Structure formats: C-alpha cells, structure tokens
Amino acid sequence: MKRTLSPGWLLFILTGLNLFNYLDRYVLSAVAIPLQKELGISDGQVGRIVTTFMLGYFLTSPLFGYLGDRSSRKWLIAGGIFVWSLGTVLTGFAGTFAMLLAFRVLVGVGEASYATISPSLISDSYSTERRNNALTIFYAAIPVGAALGNILGGQIAAASSWRHAFIWAGAPGLVLALVLLPFAEPKRGAQDAVQPDAHAAKPKFADVFGLLRLPNYLLVILGYTAYTFALGAFALWGPAFLTRVHRVPVEDAAKFFGGVLVVAGLLGTLLGGLIATAWQKRTPAGYALMLGLSVFVAVPVAALAFLLNERTPAMICLAAAMFFLFLATGPVNTLILETVPVNLRASAMALSIFTIHLFGDMWSPELVGRLSDLLRDKFAAGSATLTPEALKLASEAHGLKRAVLLLPVALAVAAVFWLLLAARMGRRVVRS
C-alpha cells in the first residue's frame, strides 16, 4: 500500500513544482526583444506567442478539471509537468515563428493539467482554517518562479542566446515529473465537514456548468478575469516598457522585474494571505475585502507608473503596484475552491482557468502589442522632422507608453466586481 505524504511535504513538493511552472512561463518576457530581432516579428506577433500559449492552456483546462474530479490526480499532474517541460525545451529549437507557436501551445497544455488539479490536492489536505495559508504558500511560487524566469532568462540570453534560456529552463521538469508518483493521494473532501457520500460523488457535465449559477463564484471569476487581463499584458510588456520608454538596458530591465517579483511578489502574496486569513475570522467577507481593496489601491499607483516621465519614480510605482496586486493571490484561489461543492473543486478551478484566460490574458498581450504598433505608426507619420533612428526610438516609446494605459482600466473593473462580492457576503452575514 502506497504511503500518503504529510500535508507539509505535499505542499512543499507542489509549491516547488509550481515555481518551475512559472519559471518556464516567464522566460519569454525576459528574452522577448532578442527573440523579436532574430525572428523579425512585430510587437503584435510577440503578443501572439502568449495568445497561442493561452489557447493550449485554457482550452484544455476543462478536460483536466473534469478528469481531476473523476480519476487519479497525481498521474495527470506528472503528465502535465513532462509536457510543459518538453514544450519549453523545444521552444529553444524553433526554427520558424510557426514552430515556436506550436511549441508554446504544448507548454500551455502541460501547465493546464498542473494548474487545474494541484490546488484540489492541497485543499483536500488542509482544514478550512488552514487552507488559505496553505494555498497562499503554494501561490507564493508564482512571483518567485516568474522572477527566476526573468532573471535567469535575461542572464542566459545575455551570455549565450534566447534559445539556451528556454532549453535550460525546461530541462529540470523532465525529471521532476516523476516525484509524486510513488505516493497515495489524499481523499477528496477529507478535510471538509460534509457527508461521506459527497466525497465520492462524481460530477456530471451539467454540474460543472451549474457552477456559473453560483453568484459568489461568478463574482470571483468576473473580477479575476479583468485582473488577469491586466497582469497578462503587463507580464509580457513590463520589461519592454522600461527599455523603450526609460532606456533601461534589456538585461537590467529583466533584473529589475525579477528582483521586484521576488521581494514585492513574495511579500505581497504571503502578507495578503495572512491578513486575509485573520480578516476572515472576523467576517466571512474577509477574503473578498482583501481582493477588492488591494486592487482598488493598485489602480492609481499603476497609472502613475505608466504616466511618469522620470525613470526612478516610475520604477518605484511599478514595484508598489505589483506589491498591491500580489496581495490578492492567495485569497482569490481560496474563494474559487470554497464557493463550490467539494466534489467540484478541480472543475471549479478548470472553469476559472478557462474563463479568465479566454476573456483575459489570452488576448491582452497581443491587444496591447497591436495598439502599440498602431500608435507607433501614427506618431511616426506625424514626426517626419526626426532622424530615422531617433524617429524609430521615439515612436516605439510613444506607442507602448500609451498602449499600457489600458491595464489600470482593467484593474478598476476587477476592483468593482470584488468589492461587490465583499458587499454581498457582508449583507448575508448581517441578515443571518
């Protein structure tokens, strides 16, 4: 009989694997400019690389969610790790833009399996009182992994090439895919105060679509969609924004974002989780209040970061905005799991992934890129007095600086939905 991992060890392993998950994903933002130059592609086409990744990611997530509520989760996780790692390695060997797009779809498929199913394992290992803190630790790997992707990607690209950055980022996962296979899984719903038959009940397709009729779950997802729209575009274009607008070298821009992700991201994620857990003990609206208020504060800070002309104040505001946004990381995923029945948690996570990426960051990086191209060309047409080189630099900076102003607007929409959720949950407490 296979031994079940202790909750602590399971959380440790899944968090470590999640770190590699986001490391592989965020290498692209660090090497976007050298990749763009070698393949001769536009800003819009760089955004399309993220769009194609998202196609593989969100289109397959409902399938993995359905399977995750009905079959062995550790095998689905292992397969996902292997597939995303293989796709990352193959990206480094892409000879054409079309090949690169195909390999990024493969990465998306692998990450969909892991991201959909892993949180349900953690949820089944921790009680309600400890679950948010556990999930917060799991999702703290996002800023660390993203930071390592930016830092290592930028360093390897500078020392060798953007191709080697993808190869070295993906290689470890080909071995790490096996780590969970020797152990047994926790039972579904084992830590929840529900009837035993609810643990074993296998959901039907109708049950999955019925999740959208749950008002609290729906408000979580609507806010998360707008939030993801902003973060997806910012993750790709943030380093390029510093390079074009403030003349920060590519390698230094990658280091800055890597450092900020480690410090602001890690501290923001952990602090947000701890505060939200304490707040939730006082009111059932605690998690939702953390979501709405943190993003509400981030809106003007992010707008200032894009509008300021001085480099240092702009970089400070970028770091502050990232800190406030990461405060929401743990509570939003806890709410996704706790606003649905225990036998639908993998499906709820899958439906969340499907929705936030279909309407969020599947197309926001490309939209910002194409808007940047449009504004660049419009600026260039009206500035014929500049030298060709100066015109190129000025028009690229002008286009991207204005295109990214779309992102604080999206964050404001997210704040509205999450504050509505907090008000709804607060009213329910008063009435009861």
Contacts in CASP RR format, 6 or more apart in sequence:
PFRMAT RR
TARGET T0000
AUTHOR 0000-0000-0000
METHOD contacts of the structure
MODEL  1
MKRTLSPGWLLFILTGLNLFNYLDRYVLSAVAIPLQKELGISDGQVGRIV
TTFMLGYFLTSPLFGYLGDRSSRKWLIAGGIFVWSLGTVLTGFAGTFAML
LAFRVLVGVGEASYATISPSLISDSYSTERRNNALTIFYAAIPVGAALGN
ILGGQIAAASSWRHAFIWAGAPGLVLALVLLPFAEPKRGAQDAVQPDAHA
AKPKFADVFGLLRLPNYLLVILGYTAYTFALGAFALWGPAFLTRVHRVPV
EDAAKFFGGVLVVAGLLGTLLGGLIATAWQKRTPAGYALMLGLSVFVAVP
VAALAFLLNERTPAMICLAAAMFFLFLATGPVNTLILETVPVNLRASAMA
LSIFTIHLFGDMWSPELVGRLSDLLRDKFAAGSATLTPEALKLASEAHGL
KRAVLLLPVALAVAAVFWLLLAARMGRRVVRS
1 184 0 8 1.000
2 182 0 8 1.000
2 183 0 8 1.000
2 184 0 8 1.000
3 183 0 8 1.000
3 184 0 8 1.000
4 183 0 8 1.000
4 184 0 8 1.000
4 185 0 8 1.000
4 186 0 8 1.000
5 13 0 8 1.000
5 183 0 8 1.000
5 184 0 8 1.000
7 125 0 8 1.000
7 126 0 8 1.000
7 134 0 8 1.000
7 186 0 8 1.000
8 125 0 8 1.000
10 121 0 8 1.000
10 122 0 8 1.000
10 125 0 8 1.000
10 186 0 8 1.000
11 122 0 8 1.000
11 125 0 8 1.000
11 126 0 8 1.000
11 134 0 8 1.000
11 137 0 8 1.000
11 138 0 8 1.000
13 179 0 8 1.000
13 180 0 8 1.000
14 118 0 8 1.000
14 121 0 8 1.000
14 122 0 8 1.000
14 138 0 8 1.000
15 137 0 8 1.000
15 138 0 8 1.000
15 140 0 8 1.000
15 141 0 8 1.000
16 141 0 8 1.000
17 77 0 8 1.000
17 81 0 8 1.000
17 114 0 8 1.000
17 118 0 8 1.000
17 176 0 8 1.000
17 179 0 8 1.000
18 114 0 8 1.000
18 118 0 8 1.000
18 138 0 8 1.000
18 139 0 8 1.000
18 141 0 8 1.000
18 142 0 8 1.000
19 141 0 8 1.000
19 144 0 8 1.000
19 145 0 8 1.000
19 148 0 8 1.000
20 81 0 8 1.000
20 85 0 8 1.000
20 145 0 8 1.000
20 170 0 8 1.000
20 172 0 8 1.000
20 173 0 8 1.000
20 176 0 8 1.000
21 81 0 8 1.000
21 84 0 8 1.000
21 111 0 8 1.000
21 114 0 8 1.000
21 115 0 8 1.000
21 141 0 8 1.000
21 145 0 8 1.000
22 141 0 8 1.000
22 142 0 8 1.000
22 144 0 8 1.000
22 145 0 8 1.000
22 146 0 8 1.000
22 149 0 8 1.000
23 145 0 8 1.000
23 146 0 8 1.000
23 148 0 8 1.000
23 149 0 8 1.000
23 152 0 8 1.000
23 169 0 8 1.000
24 84 0 8 1.000
24 85 0 8 1.000
24 88 0 8 1.000
24 107 0 8 1.000
24 111 0 8 1.000
24 149 0 8 1.000
24 169 0 8 1.000
24 170 0 8 1.000
25 53 0 8 1.000
25 107 0 8 1.000
25 111 0 8 1.000
25 146 0 8 1.000
26 145 0 8 1.000
26 146 0 8 1.000
26 147 0 8 1.000
26 149 0 8 1.000
26 150 0 8 1.000
26 235 0 8 1.000
27 88 0 8 1.000
27 149 0 8 1.000
27 150 0 8 1.000
27 152 0 8 1.000
27 153 0 8 1.000
27 165 0 8 1.000
27 166 0 8 1.000
27 169 0 8 1.000
28 35 0 8 1.000
28 49 0 8 1.000
28 50 0 8 1.000
28 236 0 8 1.000
29 150 0 8 1.000
29 235 0 8 1.000
29 236 0 8 1.000
29 238 0 8 1.000
29 239 0 8 1.000
29 254 0 8 1.000
29 257 0 8 1.000
30 149 0 8 1.000
30 150 0 8 1.000
30 151 0 8 1.000
30 152 0 8 1.000
30 153 0 8 1.000
30 154 0 8 1.000
30 157 0 8 1.000
30 165 0 8 1.000
30 239 0 8 1.000
30 254 0 8 1.000
30 257 0 8 1.000
31 153 0 8 1.000
31 154 0 8 1.000
31 157 0 8 1.000
31 162 0 8 1.000
31 165 0 8 1.000
31 166 0 8 1.000
32 46 0 8 1.000
32 236 0 8 1.000
32 239 0 8 1.000
32 240 0 8 1.000
33 240 0 8 1.000
33 243 0 8 1.000
33 250 0 8 1.000
34 157 0 8 1.000
34 161 0 8 1.000
34 162 0 8 1.000
34 250 0 8 1.000
35 46 0 8 1.000
35 162 0 8 1.000
36 42 0 8 1.000
36 43 0 8 1.000
36 45 0 8 1.000
36 46 0 8 1.000
38 162 0 8 1.000
39 96 0 8 1.000
39 97 0 8 1.000
39 100 0 8 1.000
41 97 0 8 1.000
42 373 0 8 1.000
43 369 0 8 1.000
43 370 0 8 1.000
43 372 0 8 1.000
43 373 0 8 1.000
43 376 0 8 1.000
43 400 0 8 1.000
44 366 0 8 1.000
44 369 0 8 1.000
44 370 0 8 1.000
44 372 0 8 1.000
44 373 0 8 1.000
45 97 0 8 1.000
46 236 0 8 1.000
46 365 0 8 1.000
46 369 0 8 1.000
47 236 0 8 1.000
47 365 0 8 1.000
47 366 0 8 1.000
47 368 0 8 1.000
47 369 0 8 1.000
48 101 0 8 1.000
48 366 0 8 1.000
49 100 0 8 1.000
49 101 0 8 1.000
49 104 0 8 1.000
50 104 0 8 1.000
50 232 0 8 1.000
50 236 0 8 1.000
50 361 0 8 1.000
50 362 0 8 1.000
50 365 0 8 1.000
50 366 0 8 1.000
51 362 0 8 1.000
51 363 0 8 1.000
51 365 0 8 1.000
51 366 0 8 1.000
52 101 0 8 1.000
52 102 0 8 1.000
52 104 0 8 1.000
52 105 0 8 1.000
53 104 0 8 1.000
53 105 0 8 1.000
53 107 0 8 1.000
53 108 0 8 1.000
54 108 0 8 1.000
54 357 0 8 1.000
54 361 0 8 1.000
54 362 0 8 1.000
54 363 0 8 1.000
55 105 0 8 1.000
55 362 0 8 1.000
56 105 0 8 1.000
56 106 0 8 1.000
56 108 0 8 1.000
56 109 0 8 1.000
56 112 0 8 1.000
57 108 0 8 1.000
57 109 0 8 1.000
57 111 0 8 1.000
57 112 0 8 1.000
57 115 0 8 1.000
57 353 0 8 1.000
57 357 0 8 1.000
58 112 0 8 1.000
58 353 0 8 1.000
58 354 0 8 1.000
58 355 0 8 1.000
58 356 0 8 1.000
58 357 0 8 1.000
58 358 0 8 1.000
58 362 0 8 1.000
59 354 0 8 1.000
60 108 0 8 1.000
60 109 0 8 1.000
60 110 0 8 1.000
60 112 0 8 1.000
60 113 0 8 1.000
61 112 0 8 1.000
61 115 0 8 1.000
61 116 0 8 1.000
61 350 0 8 1.000
61 351 0 8 1.000
61 353 0 8 1.000
61 354 0 8 1.000
61 357 0 8 1.000
62 208 0 8 1.000
62 347 0 8 1.000
62 350 0 8 1.000
62 351 0 8 1.000
62 354 0 8 1.000
63 350 0 8 1.000
64 76 0 8 1.000
64 112 0 8 1.000
64 113 0 8 1.000
64 116 0 8 1.000
64 117 0 8 1.000
64 346 0 8 1.000
64 350 0 8 1.000
65 116 0 8 1.000
65 117 0 8 1.000
65 346 0 8 1.000
65 347 0 8 1.000
65 349 0 8 1.000
65 350 0 8 1.000
66 203 0 8 1.000
66 205 0 8 1.000
66 208 0 8 1.000
66 346 0 8 1.000
66 347 0 8 1.000
66 350 0 8 1.000
67 76 0 8 1.000
68 76 0 8 1.000
68 116 0 8 1.000
68 117 0 8 1.000
68 120 0 8 1.000
68 346 0 8 1.000
68 347 0 8 1.000
69 120 0 8 1.000
69 188 0 8 1.000
69 202 0 8 1.000
69 203 0 8 1.000
69 343 0 8 1.000
69 344 0 8 1.000
69 345 0 8 1.000
69 346 0 8 1.000
69 347 0 8 1.000
70 202 0 8 1.000
70 203 0 8 1.000
72 185 0 8 1.000
73 117 0 8 1.000
73 120 0 8 1.000
73 121 0 8 1.000
73 185 0 8 1.000
73 346 0 8 1.000
74 180 0 8 1.000
74 181 0 8 1.000
74 183 0 8 1.000
74 185 0 8 1.000
75 181 0 8 1.000
76 113 0 8 1.000
76 117 0 8 1.000
77 113 0 8 1.000
77 114 0 8 1.000
77 117 0 8 1.000
77 118 0 8 1.000
77 121 0 8 1.000
77 180 0 8 1.000
78 177 0 8 1.000
78 178 0 8 1.000
78 180 0 8 1.000
78 181 0 8 1.000
79 110 0 8 1.000
79 113 0 8 1.000
79 177 0 8 1.000
80 109 0 8 1.000
80 110 0 8 1.000
80 111 0 8 1.000
80 112 0 8 1.000
80 113 0 8 1.000
80 114 0 8 1.000
80 177 0 8 1.000
81 110 0 8 1.000
81 114 0 8 1.000
81 173 0 8 1.000
81 176 0 8 1.000
81 177 0 8 1.000
82 110 0 8 1.000
82 173 0 8 1.000
82 174 0 8 1.000
82 177 0 8 1.000
83 106 0 8 1.000
83 107 0 8 1.000
83 109 0 8 1.000
83 110 0 8 1.000
83 113 0 8 1.000
84 106 0 8 1.000
84 107 0 8 1.000
84 108 0 8 1.000
84 109 0 8 1.000
84 110 0 8 1.000
84 111 0 8 1.000
84 114 0 8 1.000
85 170 0 8 1.000
85 171 0 8 1.000
85 172 0 8 1.000
85 173 0 8 1.000
85 174 0 8 1.000
85 176 0 8 1.000
85 177 0 8 1.000
86 106 0 8 1.000
86 174 0 8 1.000
87 103 0 8 1.000
87 104 0 8 1.000
87 106 0 8 1.000
87 107 0 8 1.000
87 170 0 8 1.000
88 103 0 8 1.000
88 107 0 8 1.000
88 166 0 8 1.000
88 167 0 8 1.000
88 169 0 8 1.000
88 170 0 8 1.000
89 166 0 8 1.000
89 167 0 8 1.000
89 170 0 8 1.000
89 171 0 8 1.000
89 174 0 8 1.000
90 103 0 8 1.000
90 106 0 8 1.000
91 100 0 8 1.000
91 103 0 8 1.000
91 104 0 8 1.000
91 107 0 8 1.000
91 166 0 8 1.000
92 103 0 8 1.000
92 162 0 8 1.000
92 163 0 8 1.000
92 164 0 8 1.000
92 165 0 8 1.000
92 166 0 8 1.000
92 167 0 8 1.000
93 163 0 8 1.000
93 167 0 8 1.000
94 100 0 8 1.000
94 103 0 8 1.000
112 353 0 8 1.000
115 349 0 8 1.000
115 353 0 8 1.000
116 346 0 8 1.000
116 349 0 8 1.000
116 350 0 8 1.000
116 353 0 8 1.000
117 346 0 8 1.000
117 349 0 8 1.000
118 138 0 8 1.000
119 135 0 8 1.000
119 138 0 8 1.000
119 333 0 8 1.000
119 336 0 8 1.000
119 337 0 8 1.000
119 345 0 8 1.000
119 349 0 8 1.000
120 188 0 8 1.000
120 337 0 8 1.000
120 345 0 8 1.000
120 346 0 8 1.000
120 349 0 8 1.000
121 185 0 8 1.000
121 186 0 8 1.000
122 131 0 8 1.000
122 134 0 8 1.000
122 135 0 8 1.000
122 138 0 8 1.000
123 131 0 8 1.000
123 135 0 8 1.000
123 189 0 8 1.000
123 191 0 8 1.000
123 337 0 8 1.000
123 345 0 8 1.000
124 185 0 8 1.000
124 186 0 8 1.000
124 187 0 8 1.000
124 188 0 8 1.000
124 189 0 8 1.000
124 190 0 8 1.000
124 191 0 8 1.000
124 345 0 8 1.000
125 134 0 8 1.000
125 186 0 8 1.000
125 190 0 8 1.000
125 191 0 8 1.000
126 134 0 8 1.000
126 191 0 8 1.000
127 191 0 8 1.000
128 191 0 8 1.000
128 192 0 8 1.000
128 193 0 8 1.000
128 338 0 8 1.000
131 191 0 8 1.000
131 334 0 8 1.000
131 337 0 8 1.000
131 338 0 8 1.000
132 273 0 8 1.000
132 276 0 8 1.000
132 277 0 8 1.000
132 280 0 8 1.000
132 287 0 8 1.000
132 330 0 8 1.000
132 331 0 8 1.000
132 334 0 8 1.000
133 273 0 8 1.000
133 274 0 8 1.000
133 277 0 8 1.000
135 330 0 8 1.000
135 333 0 8 1.000
135 334 0 8 1.000
135 337 0 8 1.000
136 269 0 8 1.000
136 270 0 8 1.000
136 272 0 8 1.000
136 273 0 8 1.000
136 274 0 8 1.000
136 276 0 8 1.000
136 277 0 8 1.000
136 329 0 8 1.000
136 330 0 8 1.000
136 331 0 8 1.000
136 334 0 8 1.000
137 270 0 8 1.000
139 269 0 8 1.000
139 329 0 8 1.000
139 330 0 8 1.000
139 333 0 8 1.000
140 265 0 8 1.000
140 266 0 8 1.000
140 269 0 8 1.000
140 270 0 8 1.000
140 329 0 8 1.000
142 265 0 8 1.000
142 269 0 8 1.000
142 329 0 8 1.000
143 261 0 8 1.000
143 262 0 8 1.000
143 264 0 8 1.000
143 265 0 8 1.000
143 266 0 8 1.000
143 268 0 8 1.000
143 269 0 8 1.000
143 326 0 8 1.000
144 261 0 8 1.000
144 262 0 8 1.000
144 266 0 8 1.000
145 261 0 8 1.000
146 235 0 8 1.000
146 258 0 8 1.000
146 261 0 8 1.000
147 257 0 8 1.000
147 258 0 8 1.000
147 259 0 8 1.000
147 260 0 8 1.000
147 261 0 8 1.000
147 262 0 8 1.000
147 265 0 8 1.000
148 258 0 8 1.000
149 169 0 8 1.000
149 258 0 8 1.000
150 239 0 8 1.000
150 254 0 8 1.000
150 255 0 8 1.000
150 257 0 8 1.000
150 258 0 8 1.000
150 259 0 8 1.000
150 261 0 8 1.000
151 254 0 8 1.000
151 255 0 8 1.000
151 258 0 8 1.000
151 259 0 8 1.000
152 165 0 8 1.000
152 168 0 8 1.000
152 169 0 8 1.000
153 162 0 8 1.000
153 165 0 8 1.000
153 169 0 8 1.000
153 254 0 8 1.000
154 165 0 8 1.000
154 250 0 8 1.000
154 251 0 8 1.000
154 254 0 8 1.000
154 255 0 8 1.000
155 251 0 8 1.000
155 254 0 8 1.000
156 164 0 8 1.000
156 165 0 8 1.000
156 168 0 8 1.000
157 164 0 8 1.000
157 165 0 8 1.000
157 251 0 8 1.000
158 250 0 8 1.000
158 251 0 8 1.000
187 199 0 8 1.000
188 199 0 8 1.000
188 200 0 8 1.000
188 342 0 8 1.000
188 343 0 8 1.000
188 345 0 8 1.000
189 198 0 8 1.000
189 199 0 8 1.000
189 342 0 8 1.000
189 343 0 8 1.000
190 199 0 8 1.000
192 342 0 8 1.000
194 342 0 8 1.000
198 341 0 8 1.000
198 342 0 8 1.000
198 343 0 8 1.000
199 342 0 8 1.000
199 343 0 8 1.000
200 343 0 8 1.000
201 343 0 8 1.000
202 343 0 8 1.000
203 343 0 8 1.000
203 344 0 8 1.000
203 347 0 8 1.000
207 341 0 8 1.000
207 344 0 8 1.000
207 347 0 8 1.000
208 344 0 8 1.000
208 347 0 8 1.000
208 350 0 8 1.000
208 351 0 8 1.000
211 217 0 8 1.000
211 340 0 8 1.000
211 344 0 8 1.000
211 347 0 8 1.000
211 348 0 8 1.000
211 351 0 8 1.000
212 218 0 8 1.000
212 351 0 8 1.000
214 339 0 8 1.000
214 340 0 8 1.000
215 424 0 8 1.000
216 335 0 8 1.000
216 339 0 8 1.000
216 421 0 8 1.000
216 424 0 8 1.000
216 425 0 8 1.000
217 335 0 8 1.000
217 336 0 8 1.000
217 339 0 8 1.000
217 340 0 8 1.000
217 348 0 8 1.000
219 417 0 8 1.000
219 418 0 8 1.000
219 420 0 8 1.000
219 421 0 8 1.000
219 424 0 8 1.000
220 288 0 8 1.000
220 291 0 8 1.000
220 332 0 8 1.000
220 335 0 8 1.000
220 336 0 8 1.000
220 339 0 8 1.000
220 352 0 8 1.000
220 418 0 8 1.000
220 421 0 8 1.000
221 336 0 8 1.000
221 351 0 8 1.000
221 352 0 8 1.000
221 355 0 8 1.000
221 356 0 8 1.000
222 417 0 8 1.000
223 291 0 8 1.000
223 413 0 8 1.000
223 414 0 8 1.000
223 417 0 8 1.000
223 418 0 8 1.000
224 332 0 8 1.000
224 336 0 8 1.000
224 352 0 8 1.000
224 355 0 8 1.000
224 356 0 8 1.000
224 414 0 8 1.000
225 355 0 8 1.000
225 356 0 8 1.000
225 359 0 8 1.000
225 360 0 8 1.000
225 414 0 8 1.000
226 360 0 8 1.000
226 410 0 8 1.000
226 411 0 8 1.000
226 413 0 8 1.000
226 414 0 8 1.000
226 417 0 8 1.000
227 295 0 8 1.000
227 325 0 8 1.000
227 328 0 8 1.000
227 332 0 8 1.000
227 356 0 8 1.000
227 410 0 8 1.000
227 411 0 8 1.000
227 414 0 8 1.000
228 356 0 8 1.000
228 357 0 8 1.000
228 360 0 8 1.000
228 361 0 8 1.000
229 359 0 8 1.000
229 360 0 8 1.000
229 361 0 8 1.000
229 364 0 8 1.000
229 407 0 8 1.000
229 410 0 8 1.000
230 302 0 8 1.000
230 364 0 8 1.000
230 407 0 8 1.000
230 408 0 8 1.000
230 410 0 8 1.000
230 411 0 8 1.000
230 414 0 8 1.000
231 325 0 8 1.000
231 361 0 8 1.000
232 360 0 8 1.000
232 361 0 8 1.000
232 364 0 8 1.000
232 365 0 8 1.000
233 361 0 8 1.000
233 364 0 8 1.000
233 365 0 8 1.000
233 367 0 8 1.000
233 368 0 8 1.000
233 404 0 8 1.000
233 406 0 8 1.000
233 407 0 8 1.000
234 404 0 8 1.000
234 407 0 8 1.000
235 361 0 8 1.000
235 365 0 8 1.000
236 365 0 8 1.000
236 368 0 8 1.000
237 365 0 8 1.000
237 368 0 8 1.000
237 369 0 8 1.000
237 372 0 8 1.000
237 400 0 8 1.000
237 403 0 8 1.000
237 404 0 8 1.000
238 253 0 8 1.000
238 257 0 8 1.000
238 318 0 8 1.000
238 404 0 8 1.000
239 250 0 8 1.000
239 253 0 8 1.000
239 254 0 8 1.000
239 256 0 8 1.000
239 257 0 8 1.000
240 253 0 8 1.000
240 400 0 8 1.000
241 306 0 8 1.000
241 400 0 8 1.000
241 401 0 8 1.000
241 404 0 8 1.000
242 248 0 8 1.000
242 253 0 8 1.000
242 256 0 8 1.000
242 257 0 8 1.000
242 315 0 8 1.000
242 318 0 8 1.000
243 249 0 8 1.000
243 250 0 8 1.000
243 253 0 8 1.000
244 393 0 8 1.000
244 396 0 8 1.000
244 397 0 8 1.000
244 400 0 8 1.000
244 401 0 8 1.000
245 314 0 8 1.000
245 397 0 8 1.000
245 400 0 8 1.000
245 401 0 8 1.000
246 311 0 8 1.000
246 314 0 8 1.000
246 315 0 8 1.000
247 311 0 8 1.000
248 256 0 8 1.000
248 311 0 8 1.000
256 315 0 8 1.000
260 318 0 8 1.000
260 319 0 8 1.000
260 322 0 8 1.000
261 322 0 8 1.000
263 319 0 8 1.000
264 319 0 8 1.000
264 320 0 8 1.000
264 322 0 8 1.000
264 323 0 8 1.000
264 326 0 8 1.000
265 322 0 8 1.000
265 323 0 8 1.000
265 326 0 8 1.000
267 323 0 8 1.000
267 326 0 8 1.000
268 323 0 8 1.000
268 326 0 8 1.000
268 327 0 8 1.000
268 329 0 8 1.000
269 326 0 8 1.000
269 327 0 8 1.000
269 329 0 8 1.000
269 330 0 8 1.000
271 327 0 8 1.000
272 290 0 8 1.000
272 294 0 8 1.000
272 326 0 8 1.000
272 327 0 8 1.000
272 328 0 8 1.000
272 329 0 8 1.000
272 330 0 8 1.000
272 331 0 8 1.000
273 290 0 8 1.000
273 327 0 8 1.000
273 329 0 8 1.000
273 330 0 8 1.000
273 331 0 8 1.000
275 290 0 8 1.000
275 327 0 8 1.000
276 286 0 8 1.000
276 287 0 8 1.000
276 290 0 8 1.000
276 330 0 8 1.000
276 331 0 8 1.000
276 334 0 8 1.000
279 286 0 8 1.000
279 287 0 8 1.000
279 289 0 8 1.000
279 290 0 8 1.000
280 286 0 8 1.000
280 287 0 8 1.000
283 289 0 8 1.000
283 425 0 8 1.000
283 426 0 8 1.000
283 429 0 8 1.000
284 425 0 8 1.000
284 426 0 8 1.000
284 428 0 8 1.000
284 429 0 8 1.000
285 422 0 8 1.000
285 423 0 8 1.000
285 425 0 8 1.000
285 426 0 8 1.000
285 429 0 8 1.000
286 331 0 8 1.000
286 422 0 8 1.000
286 425 0 8 1.000
287 331 0 8 1.000
287 332 0 8 1.000
287 334 0 8 1.000
287 335 0 8 1.000
288 331 0 8 1.000
288 335 0 8 1.000
288 418 0 8 1.000
288 419 0 8 1.000
288 421 0 8 1.000
288 422 0 8 1.000
288 425 0 8 1.000
289 422 0 8 1.000
290 327 0 8 1.000
290 328 0 8 1.000
290 331 0 8 1.000
291 328 0 8 1.000
291 331 0 8 1.000
291 332 0 8 1.000
291 335 0 8 1.000
291 418 0 8 1.000
291 421 0 8 1.000
291 422 0 8 1.000
292 328 0 8 1.000
292 414 0 8 1.000
292 415 0 8 1.000
292 418 0 8 1.000
292 419 0 8 1.000
292 421 0 8 1.000
292 422 0 8 1.000
293 419 0 8 1.000
294 324 0 8 1.000
294 325 0 8 1.000
294 327 0 8 1.000
294 328 0 8 1.000
295 324 0 8 1.000
295 325 0 8 1.000
295 328 0 8 1.000
295 411 0 8 1.000
295 414 0 8 1.000
295 415 0 8 1.000
295 418 0 8 1.000
296 412 0 8 1.000
296 415 0 8 1.000
296 419 0 8 1.000
297 324 0 8 1.000
298 321 0 8 1.000
298 324 0 8 1.000
298 325 0 8 1.000
298 411 0 8 1.000
299 408 0 8 1.000
299 411 0 8 1.000
299 412 0 8 1.000
299 415 0 8 1.000
300 408 0 8 1.000
301 317 0 8 1.000
301 320 0 8 1.000
301 321 0 8 1.000
301 324 0 8 1.000
302 317 0 8 1.000
302 318 0 8 1.000
302 321 0 8 1.000
302 407 0 8 1.000
302 408 0 8 1.000
302 411 0 8 1.000
303 405 0 8 1.000
303 408 0 8 1.000
304 313 0 8 1.000
304 314 0 8 1.000
304 317 0 8 1.000
305 314 0 8 1.000
305 315 0 8 1.000
305 317 0 8 1.000
305 318 0 8 1.000
305 320 0 8 1.000
305 321 0 8 1.000
306 314 0 8 1.000
306 401 0 8 1.000
306 404 0 8 1.000
306 405 0 8 1.000
306 407 0 8 1.000
306 408 0 8 1.000
307 405 0 8 1.000
308 314 0 8 1.000
308 317 0 8 1.000
325 411 0 8 1.000
328 418 0 8 1.000
333 349 0 8 1.000
335 421 0 8 1.000
336 348 0 8 1.000
336 349 0 8 1.000
336 352 0 8 1.000
337 345 0 8 1.000
337 348 0 8 1.000
337 349 0 8 1.000
339 348 0 8 1.000
340 347 0 8 1.000
340 348 0 8 1.000
364 407 0 8 1.000
364 410 0 8 1.000
367 406 0 8 1.000
368 400 0 8 1.000
368 403 0 8 1.000
368 404 0 8 1.000
368 406 0 8 1.000
368 407 0 8 1.000
369 400 0 8 1.000
369 403 0 8 1.000
371 399 0 8 1.000
371 402 0 8 1.000
371 403 0 8 1.000
371 406 0 8 1.000
372 396 0 8 1.000
372 399 0 8 1.000
372 400 0 8 1.000
372 402 0 8 1.000
372 403 0 8 1.000
373 399 0 8 1.000
374 399 0 8 1.000
375 398 0 8 1.000
375 399 0 8 1.000
375 402 0 8 1.000
375 403 0 8 1.000
376 395 0 8 1.000
376 396 0 8 1.000
376 398 0 8 1.000
376 399 0 8 1.000
376 400 0 8 1.000
377 395 0 8 1.000
379 394 0 8 1.000
379 395 0 8 1.000
379 398 0 8 1.000
379 399 0 8 1.000
380 391 0 8 1.000
380 392 0 8 1.000
380 395 0 8 1.000
383 391 0 8 1.000
383 394 0 8 1.000
383 395 0 8 1.000
384 391 0 8 1.000
386 394 0 8 1.000
END
